[in-house]
């Protein structure tokens, strides 16, 4: 640059008016930075919680809902693999009339290939309870409880693939990386207990579902709100005190770590990951005494074990029954959200490890029902007998349904995203009630269609949360479980 021009710029920097003008801009920027820092809104790897009443040092503390509702806790019983609504709860007489015929007005090719002929239900349907609800013989124990259930028969979803279907149902998005329903609820409401996690995922004895930890992950919410996963036979890892390390030394170490962690957190205010890790470690310390107590299922009375079926049937059924007892014990101790899985996907499922019955549905659905039916019915009955359904919402759900016809040259039903059934029970919902209808074949939702967005909006509403107000700022957007969709299903509210 020309030396004379450089000299002119240098003189202008010493000019009083120019200095004041430039410093005014700088002082504004400094003031803005200070204000943002006070509110913990400066740029960071991950923004801290936008709720002003969440304490970084105690993110699990109980918080009030948007409005009062009876449900204070929720039990989600999730069945990976897609349970056939046509062989369980959605009775379609026309399937008997057209059994063995080509399906009229239906696609020739579906998710896994060419369609076969219409297939009537593989189990007989009978009227049950005072409501006369038609339920198949596949689930005799749950069938006996229909007067306590609120069915939704007109559900539809956006995908017919299992991983995306699980993601969509449990997180509101087909992609991975979004917070799960349980994480949204515990982020909003915290927990009534300080001795156990706010959100527990009890995985199937055979392993995790297709989408794994994404089904109960925290996504971009603070890490403290992810689900803690364990089963009745496998407690959380790393809770046991090392051999030769006494209780006094353990307490002294914990006290020192708490002091160091508090000092570290003061240096990085608003760091949600750090706060989440510290809170998780402190909770793990308390869980060293609380978890062995809650997992002491052997101390349950004999009549409880008999009701759940922990000593009868296959080893898988016994293990799942123990998981059901664990779910009730966790709810009793004040855990906000318990997600109980029935089915896994260690090697594709195919009806053997979950409900994905593309072939021999009579055998595979029968196998899964033998594991699931008695323990699940006993769990819901146990909650009712103890008065816990007055404040606990129970949700029985799967990612989509199955087709009214067989797969070509097959003995199973293909995926059906356009019609499926889930049910609820307990706090806030009608009893012995059915909402919506699929068409005469159970092929598509036909009356009062309910999207997964609507279903999740309703679950949040039943927990006292407005799904449009429960948001989190991430990557320039106010994210929520229901994206930009969803309407509460007012017709099922008690």
C-alpha positions as CSV (number, residue, x, y, z in Angstrom):
1,X,0.0,0.0,0.0
2,X,1.1,3.6,-0.7
3,X,3.1,4.9,2.4
4,X,1.3,8.2,2.2
5,X,-2.1,6.4,2.4
6,X,-0.9,4.3,5.4
7,X,0.2,7.5,7.1
8,X,-3.3,9.0,6.5
9,X,-5.0,5.9,8.0
10,X,-2.7,6.1,11.1
11,X,-3.6,9.8,11.6
12,X,-7.3,9.0,11.4
13,X,-7.0,6.4,14.1
14,X,-5.6,9.1,16.4
15,X,-8.5,11.5,15.5
16,X,-10.7,12.0,18.6
17,X,-14.1,11.8,16.7
18,X,-13.0,8.7,14.8
19,X,-11.8,7.1,18.0
20,X,-15.1,7.8,19.8
21,X,-17.2,6.5,16.9
22,X,-15.3,3.3,16.6
23,X,-15.1,2.7,20.4
24,X,-18.8,3.2,20.6
25,X,-19.3,0.2,18.4
26,X,-16.8,-1.8,20.4
27,X,-18.4,-0.9,23.7
28,X,-21.8,-2.1,22.4
29,X,-20.3,-5.4,21.4
30,X,-18.6,-5.8,24.8
31,X,-21.9,-4.9,26.5
32,X,-23.8,-7.4,24.4
33,X,-21.3,-10.1,25.2
34,X,-21.6,-9.5,28.9
35,X,-25.4,-9.6,28.8
36,X,-25.3,-12.9,26.7
37,X,-22.8,-14.4,29.2
38,X,-25.1,-13.5,32.1
39,X,-27.9,-15.4,30.5
40,X,-25.6,-18.3,29.4
41,X,-26.4,-17.6,25.7
42,X,-22.9,-17.2,24.3
43,X,-22.0,-19.6,21.5
44,X,-20.9,-23.0,22.7
45,X,-20.5,-26.6,21.5
46,X,-24.0,-27.2,22.8
47,X,-26.5,-24.7,24.2
48,X,-27.6,-25.2,27.7
49,X,-31.2,-25.7,28.7
50,X,-33.5,-22.9,27.6
51,X,-35.9,-23.6,30.6
52,X,-34.9,-21.0,33.2
53,X,-36.0,-23.3,36.1
54,X,-33.6,-26.1,35.3
55,X,-30.7,-26.2,37.7
56,X,-27.5,-27.4,35.9
57,X,-26.4,-28.9,39.2
58,X,-29.7,-30.7,39.7
59,X,-31.3,-31.3,36.3
60,X,-33.5,-34.1,37.7
61,X,-35.3,-31.9,40.2
62,X,-39.1,-32.0,39.9
63,X,-40.7,-29.2,37.8
64,X,-44.3,-28.2,37.4
65,X,-46.2,-29.1,34.1
66,X,-47.8,-26.5,31.8
67,X,-51.1,-27.5,33.3
68,X,-52.4,-30.0,35.8
69,X,-53.4,-33.5,34.5
70,X,-53.9,-36.7,36.4
71,X,-50.9,-38.5,34.9
72,X,-47.6,-37.9,36.7
73,X,-45.7,-40.9,35.5
74,X,-45.8,-42.9,32.2
75,X,-45.1,-46.5,31.4
76,X,-44.4,-47.1,27.7
77,X,-44.6,-50.8,26.6
78,X,-43.0,-50.9,23.2
79,X,-43.2,-53.9,20.9
80,X,-40.6,-53.7,18.1
81,X,-41.3,-55.5,14.8
82,X,-44.9,-54.3,14.2
83,X,-47.7,-56.3,15.8
84,X,-50.5,-57.3,13.5
85,X,-53.5,-55.3,14.4
86,X,-55.6,-57.6,12.3
87,X,-54.7,-60.6,14.5
88,X,-55.1,-58.9,17.9
89,X,-57.4,-55.9,18.4
90,X,-58.8,-54.7,15.1
91,X,-61.7,-57.1,14.1
92,X,-62.5,-57.1,10.4
93,X,-65.3,-59.5,9.4
94,X,-64.7,-58.8,5.6
95,X,-61.4,-60.7,5.9
96,X,-63.3,-63.9,6.6
97,X,-65.6,-63.2,3.6
98,X,-62.7,-62.6,1.2
99,X,-60.2,-65.1,2.6
100,X,-58.0,-66.6,-0.1
101,X,-59.1,-64.1,-2.8
102,X,-57.1,-61.4,-4.5
103,X,-57.3,-58.1,-2.5
104,X,-59.5,-55.6,-4.3
105,X,-58.1,-52.2,-5.0
106,X,-54.8,-52.8,-3.2
107,X,-51.2,-52.5,-4.5
108,X,-49.6,-55.5,-6.3
109,X,-46.3,-54.8,-4.6
110,X,-45.6,-53.8,-1.0
111,X,-42.6,-53.3,1.2
112,X,-41.1,-56.8,0.7
113,X,-42.5,-57.7,-2.8
114,X,-45.6,-59.0,-4.5
115,X,-48.8,-59.3,-2.5
116,X,-50.6,-62.6,-2.0
117,X,-54.2,-63.3,-1.2
118,X,-56.4,-61.9,1.6
119,X,-55.9,-63.8,4.8
120,X,-58.5,-64.0,7.6
121,X,-57.2,-63.6,11.2
122,X,-55.0,-66.5,12.3
123,X,-56.8,-66.5,15.7
124,X,-60.5,-66.4,16.5
125,X,-62.1,-63.2,17.8
126,X,-64.6,-63.1,20.6
127,X,-66.4,-60.2,22.5
128,X,-64.7,-59.4,25.8
129,X,-65.7,-57.6,28.9
130,X,-68.7,-55.5,29.5
131,X,-67.8,-53.4,26.5
132,X,-68.0,-56.4,24.2
133,X,-64.8,-55.5,22.5
134,X,-63.8,-58.0,19.9
135,X,-60.3,-59.3,20.7
136,X,-58.5,-62.4,19.4
137,X,-57.5,-65.5,21.3
138,X,-53.8,-64.6,20.7
139,X,-53.8,-62.4,23.8
140,X,-56.2,-64.0,26.3
141,X,-54.9,-62.2,29.4
142,X,-54.9,-58.7,27.8
143,X,-58.3,-59.6,26.3
144,X,-59.8,-60.0,29.8
145,X,-58.8,-56.4,30.6
146,X,-60.3,-54.5,27.6
147,X,-62.7,-52.6,29.9
148,X,-59.6,-50.7,31.3
149,X,-58.2,-49.9,27.8
150,X,-58.6,-47.0,25.4
151,X,-57.8,-48.3,21.9
152,X,-56.7,-46.1,18.9
153,X,-57.5,-48.0,15.7
154,X,-56.7,-45.4,13.1
155,X,-53.0,-44.8,13.5
156,X,-50.8,-44.2,10.5
157,X,-47.1,-43.4,10.2
158,X,-44.6,-42.1,7.6
159,X,-42.4,-45.1,7.0
160,X,-42.6,-48.9,6.5
161,X,-39.0,-49.6,7.6
162,X,-38.3,-50.8,11.1
163,X,-35.4,-48.5,12.1
164,X,-37.1,-45.4,10.7
165,X,-40.4,-46.5,12.2
166,X,-39.0,-47.0,15.6
167,X,-37.3,-43.6,15.4
168,X,-40.4,-41.9,14.2
169,X,-42.6,-43.3,16.9
170,X,-40.2,-42.8,19.7
171,X,-38.6,-39.5,18.7
172,X,-40.9,-37.9,16.1
173,X,-38.4,-38.1,13.3
174,X,-37.3,-40.9,11.0
175,X,-33.6,-39.8,11.2
176,X,-31.4,-40.5,14.2
177,X,-30.1,-37.9,16.7
178,X,-33.5,-36.5,18.0
179,X,-34.6,-36.7,21.6
180,X,-36.9,-39.5,22.6
181,X,-40.3,-39.1,24.2
182,X,-39.0,-40.0,27.6
183,X,-36.2,-37.5,27.3
184,X,-38.6,-34.7,26.4
185,X,-40.8,-35.6,29.4
186,X,-38.0,-35.7,31.9
187,X,-36.5,-32.5,30.5
188,X,-39.8,-30.8,31.1
189,X,-40.8,-32.4,34.4
190,X,-37.7,-33.7,36.1
191,X,-38.3,-36.5,38.6
192,X,-39.8,-37.1,42.0
193,X,-36.9,-39.3,43.2
194,X,-33.3,-38.4,43.7
195,X,-32.1,-42.0,44.2
196,X,-32.9,-43.4,40.7
197,X,-32.8,-42.1,37.1
198,X,-35.8,-40.0,35.9
199,X,-36.0,-42.1,32.8
200,X,-35.3,-45.9,32.6
201,X,-35.4,-48.1,29.5
202,X,-35.8,-51.8,30.3
203,X,-34.6,-53.6,27.3
204,X,-35.8,-57.0,26.1
205,X,-33.8,-60.0,27.6
206,X,-32.7,-60.7,24.0
207,X,-31.1,-57.3,23.5
208,X,-32.0,-53.9,22.1
209,X,-34.5,-53.0,19.3
210,X,-33.4,-52.2,15.8
211,X,-32.7,-48.5,16.5
212,X,-30.9,-49.3,19.8
213,X,-30.3,-46.5,22.2
214,X,-31.8,-43.9,19.8
215,X,-35.2,-45.1,21.1
216,X,-34.4,-43.7,24.5
217,X,-31.6,-41.2,23.7
218,X,-31.5,-37.5,24.6
219,X,-30.5,-36.4,21.1
220,X,-29.6,-32.7,21.3
221,X,-31.2,-32.2,24.7
222,X,-28.8,-32.0,27.7
223,X,-27.2,-35.4,28.2
224,X,-28.7,-35.7,31.7
225,X,-32.1,-36.6,30.1
226,X,-31.2,-39.7,28.2
227,X,-32.7,-43.0,29.4
228,X,-30.7,-45.3,31.6
229,X,-30.9,-48.8,30.2
230,X,-30.9,-52.1,32.3
231,X,-32.9,-55.2,32.8
232,X,-33.9,-57.3,35.9
233,X,-31.0,-59.6,35.2
234,X,-28.4,-56.9,34.4
235,X,-28.2,-53.8,36.6
236,X,-26.4,-50.7,35.3
237,X,-22.7,-51.2,34.8
238,X,-20.0,-49.9,37.2
239,X,-22.1,-49.4,40.3
240,X,-20.3,-52.0,42.5
241,X,-17.6,-50.8,44.8
242,X,-14.1,-52.2,44.0
243,X,-12.9,-55.0,46.2
244,X,-10.9,-53.9,49.1
245,X,-12.4,-50.3,49.0
246,X,-14.4,-49.7,52.2
247,X,-17.5,-47.5,52.5
248,X,-15.8,-44.7,54.4
249,X,-13.1,-44.3,51.7
250,X,-15.9,-44.3,49.1
251,X,-17.8,-41.5,50.8
252,X,-14.6,-39.5,51.2
253,X,-13.8,-39.9,47.5
254,X,-17.3,-38.9,46.5
255,X,-17.2,-35.8,48.7
256,X,-13.9,-34.7,47.1
257,X,-15.2,-35.3,43.6
258,X,-18.3,-33.2,44.3
259,X,-16.1,-30.3,45.4
260,X,-13.9,-30.6,42.4
261,X,-16.8,-31.0,40.0
262,X,-18.5,-27.9,41.4
263,X,-15.4,-25.9,40.9
264,X,-15.0,-27.2,37.3
265,X,-18.6,-26.4,36.5
266,X,-18.2,-22.8,37.7
267,X,-15.5,-22.3,35.1
268,X,-17.8,-23.5,32.3
269,X,-21.3,-22.2,33.0
270,X,-24.0,-23.4,30.6
271,X,-22.0,-26.4,29.4
272,X,-24.9,-28.9,29.3
273,X,-22.6,-31.9,28.6
274,X,-20.4,-31.2,31.6
275,X,-23.4,-30.6,33.8
276,X,-25.0,-33.8,32.6
277,X,-21.9,-35.9,33.2
278,X,-21.5,-34.5,36.8
279,X,-25.2,-35.1,37.5
280,X,-25.0,-38.6,36.1
281,X,-21.9,-39.5,38.2
282,X,-23.6,-38.1,41.4
283,X,-26.7,-40.1,40.6
284,X,-24.6,-43.2,40.0
285,X,-23.2,-42.8,43.5
286,X,-26.7,-42.7,45.0
287,X,-27.7,-45.7,42.8
288,X,-25.1,-47.9,44.5
289,X,-27.6,-48.3,47.3
290,X,-30.9,-47.7,45.6
291,X,-30.5,-50.0,42.6
292,X,-29.8,-53.2,44.6
293,X,-33.0,-52.5,46.6
294,X,-35.3,-51.9,43.6
295,X,-33.9,-54.9,41.8
296,X,-34.5,-57.3,44.7
297,X,-37.3,-59.0,42.8
298,X,-36.9,-62.3,44.7
299,X,-38.5,-60.6,47.8
300,X,-41.8,-60.2,46.0
301,X,-44.6,-62.4,47.4
302,X,-45.3,-65.7,45.7
303,X,-48.7,-64.6,44.5
304,X,-47.0,-61.7,42.6
305,X,-44.6,-64.1,40.9
306,X,-47.4,-66.4,40.1
307,X,-49.5,-63.6,38.5
308,X,-46.6,-62.4,36.4
309,X,-45.5,-65.9,35.4
310,X,-41.8,-65.7,36.5
311,X,-41.7,-69.4,37.2
312,X,-43.6,-70.8,34.2
313,X,-43.1,-71.0,30.5
314,X,-39.9,-70.4,28.5
315,X,-36.8,-68.7,30.0
316,X,-37.5,-65.7,27.8
317,X,-41.0,-65.4,29.2
318,X,-39.6,-65.7,32.8
319,X,-37.0,-63.0,32.1
320,X,-39.6,-60.6,30.5
321,X,-41.9,-61.2,33.5
322,X,-39.1,-60.2,35.8
323,X,-38.6,-57.0,33.7
324,X,-42.3,-56.3,34.2
325,X,-42.0,-56.6,38.0
326,X,-38.9,-54.3,37.8
327,X,-41.0,-51.7,35.8
328,X,-43.6,-51.6,38.5
329,X,-41.0,-51.3,41.3
330,X,-39.3,-48.4,39.4
331,X,-42.6,-46.6,39.1
332,X,-43.3,-47.2,42.8
333,X,-40.0,-45.5,43.6
334,X,-41.0,-42.4,41.6
335,X,-39.2,-42.9,38.3
336,X,-40.9,-40.5,35.9
337,X,-40.7,-42.5,32.6
338,X,-40.3,-46.3,32.3
339,X,-39.9,-47.7,28.7
340,X,-40.3,-51.5,28.7
341,X,-39.4,-53.3,25.5
342,X,-40.8,-56.6,24.4
343,X,-38.7,-57.8,21.4
344,X,-35.3,-57.1,20.1
345,X,-33.3,-57.2,16.9
346,X,-29.9,-58.8,17.3
347,X,-29.9,-60.3,13.8
348,X,-32.9,-59.0,11.9
349,X,-35.7,-60.3,14.1
350,X,-37.9,-62.1,11.5
351,X,-40.5,-63.0,14.0
352,X,-38.1,-65.0,16.2
353,X,-36.7,-62.2,18.4
354,X,-39.5,-59.6,17.8
355,X,-42.9,-59.2,16.1
356,X,-41.7,-58.9,12.5
357,X,-43.7,-61.8,11.1
358,X,-43.1,-62.0,7.3
359,X,-43.4,-65.8,7.4
360,X,-45.2,-68.4,9.5
361,X,-47.1,-65.7,11.5
362,X,-49.1,-68.4,13.3
363,X,-45.9,-69.7,14.9
364,X,-43.9,-66.4,15.3
365,X,-46.7,-64.2,16.6
366,X,-47.8,-67.1,18.8
367,X,-44.2,-67.3,20.2
368,X,-44.0,-63.6,21.0
369,X,-47.5,-63.5,22.5
370,X,-46.6,-66.3,24.9
371,X,-43.8,-64.2,26.2
372,X,-45.6,-60.9,26.3
373,X,-49.3,-61.5,27.2
374,X,-49.4,-62.8,30.8
375,X,-46.6,-60.6,32.3
376,X,-47.9,-57.4,30.6
377,X,-51.5,-58.0,31.7
378,X,-50.3,-58.8,35.2
379,X,-48.2,-55.6,35.3
380,X,-51.2,-53.4,34.3
381,X,-53.5,-55.3,36.8
382,X,-50.9,-54.8,39.5
383,X,-50.7,-51.1,38.9
384,X,-54.5,-50.9,39.0
385,X,-54.7,-53.0,42.2
386,X,-52.2,-50.7,43.9
387,X,-54.0,-47.6,42.9
388,X,-51.1,-46.5,40.7
389,X,-53.2,-46.1,37.5
390,X,-54.8,-43.0,39.0
391,X,-51.5,-41.2,38.4
392,X,-49.8,-43.4,35.8
393,X,-50.4,-43.5,32.1
394,X,-49.8,-46.9,30.4
395,X,-49.0,-46.9,26.7
396,X,-48.9,-50.2,24.7
397,X,-47.5,-49.5,21.2
398,X,-45.7,-50.7,18.1
399,X,-44.2,-48.9,15.1
400,X,-46.8,-49.8,12.4
401,X,-49.2,-52.6,11.5
402,X,-49.4,-55.5,9.0
403,X,-51.2,-56.1,5.7
404,X,-54.6,-57.8,5.3
405,X,-53.1,-60.1,2.7
406,X,-50.2,-62.6,2.8
407,X,-46.9,-62.1,1.1
408,X,-46.8,-63.8,-2.2
409,X,-46.3,-67.6,-1.7
410,X,-45.9,-66.9,2.0
411,X,-47.4,-67.4,5.4
412,X,-46.8,-64.0,6.9
413,X,-48.0,-60.4,6.6
414,X,-46.0,-57.5,5.2
415,X,-45.5,-54.1,6.8
416,X,-48.4,-51.7,6.8
417,X,-47.7,-48.0,7.7
418,X,-51.3,-46.9,6.8
419,X,-53.2,-48.6,9.6
420,X,-52.3,-49.9,13.0
421,X,-53.6,-50.1,16.6
422,X,-52.1,-49.0,20.0
423,X,-53.9,-48.7,23.3
424,X,-53.6,-46.6,26.5
425,X,-54.8,-47.2,30.1
426,X,-54.8,-45.3,33.3
427,X,-54.6,-41.6,34.2
428,X,-56.5,-39.3,31.9
429,X,-58.0,-41.6,29.3
430,X,-61.4,-43.2,28.8
431,X,-61.9,-46.8,29.8
432,X,-63.4,-49.5,27.6
433,X,-63.3,-47.2,24.6
434,X,-62.2,-47.4,21.0
435,X,-61.3,-44.4,18.9
436,X,-61.1,-44.3,15.1
437,X,-61.4,-47.0,12.5
438,X,-59.4,-48.6,9.7
439,X,-61.2,-49.5,6.5
440,X,-63.1,-52.8,6.0
441,X,-59.9,-54.6,5.4
442,X,-57.7,-53.0,8.0
443,X,-55.6,-51.6,5.1
444,X,-55.8,-47.9,5.7
445,X,-57.0,-45.6,8.5
446,X,-60.5,-44.5,7.4
447,X,-62.3,-42.7,10.3
448,X,-60.6,-40.1,12.5
449,X,-57.1,-40.8,11.3
450,X,-54.4,-40.3,13.9
451,X,-50.8,-39.5,12.9
452,X,-47.9,-40.4,15.2
453,X,-47.6,-36.6,15.7
454,X,-51.1,-36.6,17.0
455,X,-50.5,-39.6,19.2
456,X,-47.3,-38.0,20.8
457,X,-49.0,-34.7,21.2
458,X,-51.7,-36.5,23.2
459,X,-49.2,-38.3,25.4
460,X,-47.6,-35.0,26.3
461,X,-51.0,-33.5,26.9
462,X,-51.8,-36.3,29.3
463,X,-48.6,-35.5,31.2
464,X,-49.7,-31.9,31.5
465,X,-47.5,-30.6,28.7
466,X,-48.4,-28.5,25.6
467,X,-46.5,-30.1,22.7
468,X,-46.3,-26.7,21.0
469,X,-44.6,-25.0,24.0
470,X,-42.2,-27.8,24.9
471,X,-39.3,-26.8,22.6
472,X,-35.5,-26.7,22.6
473,X,-33.4,-24.4,20.5
474,X,-31.0,-26.3,18.3
475,X,-29.2,-25.4,15.1
476,X,-31.3,-22.3,14.5
477,X,-34.7,-23.9,15.1
478,X,-37.0,-24.3,18.1
479,X,-37.3,-28.1,17.9
480,X,-40.1,-30.2,19.5
481,X,-41.2,-33.8,19.6
482,X,-44.0,-33.2,17.1
483,X,-42.0,-31.1,14.7
484,X,-44.5,-28.6,13.3
485,X,-47.5,-31.0,13.4
486,X,-49.8,-32.7,15.8
487,X,-53.2,-32.3,17.4
488,X,-54.4,-33.7,20.7
489,X,-56.9,-36.5,20.4
490,X,-59.6,-34.9,22.5
491,X,-62.0,-37.8,21.9
492,X,-60.0,-40.2,24.2
493,X,-59.6,-37.8,27.2
494,X,-61.5,-38.9,30.3
